[in-house]
Amino acid sequence: MMRLLKVCGGICLALYPLLVLWVLSAWREHLQFICLCLLPVLGVACLVQWWRERTWLRLLNPVVAMGLFMAVALTDAPGFFKLYPILVSCLLLMQFGMSLLSPPTVIERFALLSRRGIPLPPEAVIYCRKVTKVWMWFFCFNIVVSACTALCGSWLIWTWYNGFISYILIGLLMAGEFLVRRKVQKG
């Protein structure tokens, strides 16, 4: 059951911009009611997440979502929904940045997972730090573009960027890093 909830939650997060656009186009007059109904669901998700992991860092994402849903429920201003991708990118930027100050970096942790805990050679650790910095630049870029689409763009433009184009950019960055890593490992 827990696995099903995680999968459903992940799908909802990935489709967040599309779901927001759909709700606004089909259910706009019931927006406050929908948000009020979803708040307890998000609250339970927060409690379950905290209970399972006992870490506050994992709560940031659902707490941010709860805050935005609460803001929309109280004000009936759906523009608050546009803040979510910006805030998530800010949280990721902070997490990656803090890992540079307190190693291992996020990328190094991923690398260690693939090596089943076998320590990385020093040059691989340096490479992981560089990749972490590249991701931080990406998050900065994403924050700026997401903010521009939120402030200046229509709902359709916001949805296209945050629900499609940003995912393409993430995929391109991952593929590019993979190709560079292969070249570095061979050379």
C-alpha positions as CSV (number, residue, x, y, z in Angstrom):
1,M,0.0,0.0,0.0
2,M,2.8,2.4,0.9
3,R,4.6,1.7,-2.4
4,L,1.4,2.5,-4.3
5,L,1.0,5.8,-2.4
6,K,4.6,6.7,-3.2
7,V,4.1,5.9,-6.9
8,C,0.9,8.0,-7.0
9,G,2.6,10.8,-5.2
10,G,5.5,10.7,-7.6
11,I,3.2,10.8,-10.6
12,C,1.3,13.7,-9.2
13,L,4.5,15.6,-8.6
14,A,5.8,14.9,-12.1
15,L,2.4,16.0,-13.6
16,Y,1.9,18.9,-11.2
17,P,1.8,21.6,-13.9
18,L,-0.6,19.6,-16.1
19,L,-2.8,18.8,-13.1
20,V,-3.0,22.5,-12.1
21,L,-3.9,23.5,-15.6
22,W,-6.6,20.8,-15.8
23,V,-8.1,21.7,-12.4
24,L,-8.1,25.4,-13.3
25,S,-9.8,24.8,-16.7
26,A,-12.3,22.2,-15.5
27,W,-12.9,23.0,-11.8
28,R,-12.0,26.6,-11.3
29,E,-15.2,27.5,-9.4
30,H,-14.5,24.7,-6.9
31,L,-10.8,25.5,-6.4
32,Q,-10.9,26.5,-2.8
33,F,-12.9,23.4,-1.9
34,I,-10.5,21.2,-3.7
35,C,-7.6,22.8,-1.9
36,L,-9.3,22.4,1.5
37,C,-9.9,18.7,0.7
38,L,-6.3,18.1,-0.3
39,L,-4.8,19.8,2.7
40,P,-5.5,16.8,5.1
41,V,-4.1,14.4,2.4
42,L,-0.9,16.4,2.3
43,G,-0.8,16.6,6.1
44,V,-1.1,12.9,6.4
45,A,1.6,12.5,3.7
46,C,3.9,14.8,5.8
47,L,3.2,12.8,9.0
48,V,3.8,9.4,7.3
49,Q,7.0,10.7,5.7
50,W,8.3,12.1,9.0
51,W,7.3,8.9,10.9
52,R,9.1,6.7,8.4
53,E,12.3,8.7,8.0
54,R,12.5,10.9,11.1
55,T,14.1,13.6,9.1
56,W,12.9,17.2,8.5
57,L,14.6,17.5,5.2
58,R,12.2,15.1,3.5
59,L,9.3,17.1,4.8
60,L,10.2,20.3,3.0
61,N,8.6,19.3,-0.3
62,P,5.2,18.3,1.1
63,V,5.2,21.2,3.6
64,V,5.8,23.7,0.7
65,A,2.9,22.1,-1.2
66,M,0.7,22.4,1.9
67,G,1.6,26.1,2.3
68,L,0.7,26.8,-1.3
69,F,-2.6,24.8,-1.2
70,M,-3.4,26.7,2.1
71,A,-2.6,30.0,0.4
72,V,-4.9,29.2,-2.5
73,A,-7.7,27.9,-0.2
74,L,-7.6,31.2,1.8
75,T,-7.2,33.6,-1.0
76,D,-8.8,31.9,-4.1
77,A,-5.7,33.1,-6.0
78,P,-4.4,30.2,-8.1
79,G,-1.2,32.1,-8.9
80,F,0.3,30.6,-5.8
81,F,0.4,27.3,-7.6
82,K,3.0,28.8,-10.0
83,L,5.4,29.1,-7.1
84,Y,5.9,25.4,-6.5
85,P,8.5,24.7,-9.3
86,I,10.4,27.8,-8.2
87,L,10.4,26.7,-4.5
88,V,11.4,23.1,-5.4
89,S,14.3,24.3,-7.5
90,C,15.4,26.6,-4.6
91,L,15.2,23.7,-2.2
92,L,17.3,21.5,-4.5
93,L,19.8,24.3,-5.0
94,M,20.2,24.6,-1.2
95,Q,20.5,20.9,-0.8
96,F,23.2,20.6,-3.5
97,G,25.0,23.7,-2.2
98,M,25.0,22.4,1.4
99,S,26.4,19.1,0.2
100,L,29.4,21.1,-1.2
101,L,30.0,22.5,2.3
102,S,29.4,19.2,4.1
103,P,30.6,16.4,1.8
104,P,29.8,13.9,0.4
105,T,28.1,15.9,-2.3
106,V,24.7,14.8,-3.6
107,I,26.3,13.5,-6.8
108,E,29.0,11.6,-4.8
109,R,26.2,9.9,-2.8
110,F,24.6,8.8,-6.1
111,A,28.0,7.5,-7.3
112,L,28.5,5.6,-4.0
113,L,25.1,4.0,-4.4
114,S,26.1,2.6,-7.8
115,R,29.4,1.3,-6.3
116,R,27.7,-0.3,-3.3
117,G,29.6,1.8,-0.8
118,I,33.1,1.3,-2.2
119,P,34.9,4.6,-1.7
120,L,35.5,6.7,-4.8
121,P,39.1,7.6,-5.9
122,P,40.1,11.2,-5.2
123,E,39.7,12.3,-8.9
124,A,36.1,10.9,-8.9
125,V,35.3,12.9,-5.8
126,I,36.6,16.1,-7.6
127,Y,34.5,15.2,-10.6
128,C,31.4,14.7,-8.5
129,R,32.0,18.2,-6.9
130,K,32.1,19.7,-10.4
131,V,28.9,17.9,-11.5
132,T,27.2,19.1,-8.3
133,K,28.2,22.7,-9.3
134,V,26.8,22.2,-12.8
135,W,23.5,21.1,-11.3
136,M,23.5,24.1,-9.0
137,W,23.8,26.3,-12.1
138,F,21.0,24.5,-13.7
139,F,18.8,25.1,-10.7
140,C,19.6,28.8,-10.8
141,F,18.7,28.9,-14.5
142,N,15.5,26.9,-13.7
143,I,14.5,29.3,-10.9
144,V,14.9,32.3,-13.2
145,V,12.9,30.8,-16.1
146,S,10.2,29.4,-13.8
147,A,9.9,32.8,-12.2
148,C,9.6,34.5,-15.5
149,T,6.9,32.1,-16.7
150,A,5.1,32.5,-13.4
151,L,5.2,36.3,-13.4
152,C,5.0,37.2,-17.1
153,G,3.6,34.1,-18.9
154,S,0.2,32.7,-19.3
155,W,-0.9,29.5,-17.6
156,L,-0.2,27.6,-20.8
157,I,3.4,28.9,-21.1
158,W,4.0,28.2,-17.4
159,T,2.7,24.6,-17.9
160,W,4.8,24.0,-21.0
161,Y,8.0,25.1,-19.4
162,N,7.5,23.6,-15.9
163,G,5.7,20.5,-17.1
164,F,7.6,19.6,-20.2
165,I,10.6,21.8,-21.3
166,S,12.3,21.7,-17.8
167,Y,12.1,17.9,-17.9
168,I,13.7,17.8,-21.3
169,L,16.5,20.1,-20.0
170,I,17.0,17.8,-17.0
171,G,17.2,14.8,-19.3
172,L,19.6,16.6,-21.6
173,L,21.8,17.5,-18.7
174,M,21.8,14.0,-17.4
175,A,22.6,12.6,-20.8
176,G,25.4,15.1,-21.3
177,E,26.9,14.3,-18.0
178,F,26.8,10.6,-18.8
179,L,28.6,11.2,-22.0
180,V,31.2,13.4,-20.4
181,R,31.7,10.9,-17.6
182,R,32.3,8.1,-20.1
183,K,34.8,10.2,-21.9
184,V,36.6,11.1,-18.6
185,Q,36.7,7.4,-17.5
186,K,38.2,6.3,-20.8
187,G,40.7,9.2,-21.0
